[in-house]
Amino acid sequence: MSADDRRTVRAGRRTVELHRPDKVLIPGDGTARDVTKADLVAHYRSVAPYVLPHLRGRPLMLERYPDGLDGPRFMQKNTPDHYPEWITRAELAKEGGTVRHTVCGDTATLLYLADQAAPTLHRWLSRTDHPDRPDLMVFDLDPAGDDFAAVREAAGLLRALLDQLGLPSALMTTGSRGLHAVVPLNGRHGFDEVREFARDVADTLAAAHPDRLTTAARKKDRGDRLYLDVQRNAYAQTAVAPYTVRARPGAPVAMPITWEQLDDPGLHARRWTIADAADQARTRPWSAIMRRRRALGPARRRLSELRG
């Protein structure tokens, strides 16, 4: 590899080498230009102060495209041996063995992963010190097609129910088709309890709006109804991380928003790209909500009362 195919960037005390920085990873979409590896690194450098608090201490799964979107994709859980020694690893149990997950706690690691052609980071809902105790609960609002009006309506209905249960929630565009509603937890419940509760919430909402919402896992059973997906609330399952880039033309970004922004007529799942993500990140839309972590006991009792 020639010197022209390499570049270095400084991140704190570390220097990260970029390989083939001008390589196109994500094509444009007609309104946005092609995104190179250098562009991806620049994005993560600009949003590092906002994304790192959502990654620290969490095992990651990396979605990698070594040859760009036109080449093969693979999901990487195990940290390769050639990764620098300063990158944090976490050895966690899986069925029949262990997995050595990458953990991103600093800007240098974030930029290194971008250089590895990993535009999208998927994080656990628990942390390495208590991997079986999630501190996040996620509802994925997944429309049957690209109907964002249905997503907007479902988000409002879900928020109203969570408010009744005394659970604060935060909203994020996925950069794909839907939204994630995230509930901060106090980390004292196991995954089975959290998933069961999330399923009961989703079932309650779907039962109240059976023509619009469903919890049917099979696509053929959903029809044109929006799917309330709670399957991510399980050990070793992941959800796309805030501020991460999705591997789609135009490089949309999974973006935290305020509930007030749900009323913006211009809002859709791919509203933000790497071109303007940092501007939204600077507003810190989740700055207050993530400090309001809750136990599920009181909410469970309220839900039982609602369900009769």
Long-range contacts (C-beta under 8 A, 24 or more apart in sequence): 7-38, 9-41, 9-45, 9-111, 11-45, 11-106, 11-107, 11-108, 11-110, 11-111, 12-106, 12-107, 12-108, 13-108, 14-86, 14-106, 14-108, 16-108, 16-111, 16-112, 16-115, 17-115, 18-111, 18-115, 19-115, 23-68, 24-68, 25-65, 25-68, 25-69, 25-117, 25-119, 26-68, 26-69, 26-119, 26-245, 26-247, 26-248, 26-249, 26-250, 26-251, 27-68, 27-69, 27-70, 27-249, 28-249, 28-250, 29-248, 29-249, 29-250, 31-250, 32-249, 32-250, 32-251, 32-273, 32-275, 35-245, 35-251, 35-274, 37-114, 37-115, 37-117, 39-251, 39-274, 40-114, 40-119, 40-245, 40-251, 40-274, 41-111, 41-114, 41-115, 42-274, 43-114, 43-245, 43-251, 43-253, 43-274, 43-277, 43-278, 44-107, 44-110, 44-111, 44-113, 44-114, 45-107, 45-110, 45-111, 46-277, 46-278, 46-281, 47-243, 47-277, 47-278, 47-281, 48-107, 48-110, 50-242, 50-243, 50-281, 50-282, 50-284, 51-110, 51-241, 51-242, 51-243, 51-244, 51-281, 52-104, 52-105, 52-106, 52-107, 52-110, 53-290, 54-123, 54-241, 54-242, 54-243, 55-103, 55-104, 55-105, 55-110, 55-121, 55-123, 55-241, 56-103, 56-104, 56-105, 57-103, 57-105, 57-127, 57-128, 57-129, 58-103, 58-123, 58-124, 58-126, 58-127, 58-128, 59-90, 59-92, 59-99, 59-101, 59-102, 59-103, 59-123, 59-124, 59-128, 59-131, 60-101, 60-102, 60-103, 60-104, 60-121, 60-122, 60-123, 60-124, 60-238, 60-241, 61-101, 61-121, 61-122, 61-123, 61-238, 62-102, 62-113, 62-116, 62-118, 62-120, 62-121, 62-122, 63-118, 63-119, 63-120, 63-121, 63-122, 63-247, 64-116, 64-117, 64-118, 65-117, 65-118, 65-119, 65-247, 66-117, 67-117, 68-117, 69-247, 69-248, 69-249, 73-247, 75-122, 76-118, 77-101, 83-112, 84-112, 87-112, 90-128, 92-128, 92-131, 92-236, 93-131, 94-236, 99-236, 101-128, 103-128, 119-244, 119-245, 119-246, 119-247, 119-251, 120-240, 120-244, 120-245, 120-246, 120-247, 121-240, 121-241, 121-244, 122-238, 122-239, 122-240, 122-241, 122-244, 123-238, 123-239, 123-240, 123-241, 124-236, 124-237, 124-238, 125-232, 125-233, 125-237, 125-238, 125-239, 126-187, 126-191, 126-235, 127-187, 130-187, 131-235, 132-190, 132-191, 132-235, 133-187, 133-188, 133-189, 133-190, 133-191, 134-185, 134-187, 134-189, 134-191, 134-194, 134-233, 135-184, 135-185, 135-186, 135-187, 135-293, 136-182, 136-183, 136-184, 136-185, 136-239, 137-182, 137-183, 137-185, 137-194, 137-197, 137-198, 137-233, 138-180, 138-181, 138-182, 138-183, 138-198, 138-230, 138-232, 138-233, 138-239, 139-180, 139-181, 139-182, 139-183, 139-198, 139-201, 139-202, 139-228, 139-229, 139-230, 140-174, 140-178, 140-180, 140-227, 140-228, 140-229, 140-230, 140-231, 140-232, 140-239, 141-178, 141-179, 141-180, 141-181, 141-226, 141-227, 141-228, 141-229, 142-177, 142-178, 142-226, 142-227, 142-228, 142-229, 143-177, 143-178, 143-226, 143-227, 144-222, 144-223, 144-224, 144-225, 144-226, 144-227, 145-177, 145-224, 146-177, 147-226, 148-177, 148-267, 148-268, 148-269, 150-212, 150-226, 151-177, 151-178, 151-179, 151-226, 151-269, 152-262, 152-267, 153-212, 154-205, 154-212, 154-213, 154-226, 154-228, 155-179, 155-181, 155-262, 156-262, 157-205, 157-208, 157-209, 157-213, 158-201, 158-205, 158-228, 159-259, 161-201, 161-204, 161-205, 162-201, 164-302, 164-306, 165-201, 165-299, 165-302, 165-303, 165-306, 166-294, 166-298, 166-299, 166-302, 167-294, 167-299, 168-289, 168-292, 168-294, 169-289, 170-256, 170-285, 170-286, 170-289, 170-290, 171-256, 171-257, 171-258, 171-259, 171-261, 171-262, 172-242, 172-254, 172-255, 172-256, 172-257, 173-252, 173-253, 173-254, 173-255, 173-257, 173-267, 173-268, 173-269, 173-270, 173-271, 173-272, 174-240, 174-246, 174-254, 174-269, 175-240, 175-244, 175-245, 175-246, 175-248, 175-252, 175-253, 175-254, 175-255, 175-269, 175-270, 175-272, 176-246, 176-248, 176-252, 176-269, 176-270, 177-269, 178-226, 178-269, 179-269, 180-239, 180-240, 180-254, 183-294, 184-289, 184-290, 184-291, 184-292, 184-293, 184-294, 185-293, 185-294, 185-295, 185-296, 186-293, 186-294, 186-295, 187-293, 188-295, 189-295, 189-296, 191-233, 191-234, 191-235, 193-296, 194-233, 194-296, 195-230, 195-231, 195-233, 195-234, 197-296, 197-299, 197-300, 197-303, 198-230, 198-233, 199-230, 200-303, 200-307, 201-230, 201-303, 202-228, 202-230, 204-303, 204-306, 204-307, 242-286, 243-277, 243-281, 245-274, 246-270, 253-277, 255-280, 255-281, 256-280, 256-281, 256-285, 256-286, 257-285, 258-283, 258-285, 261-285
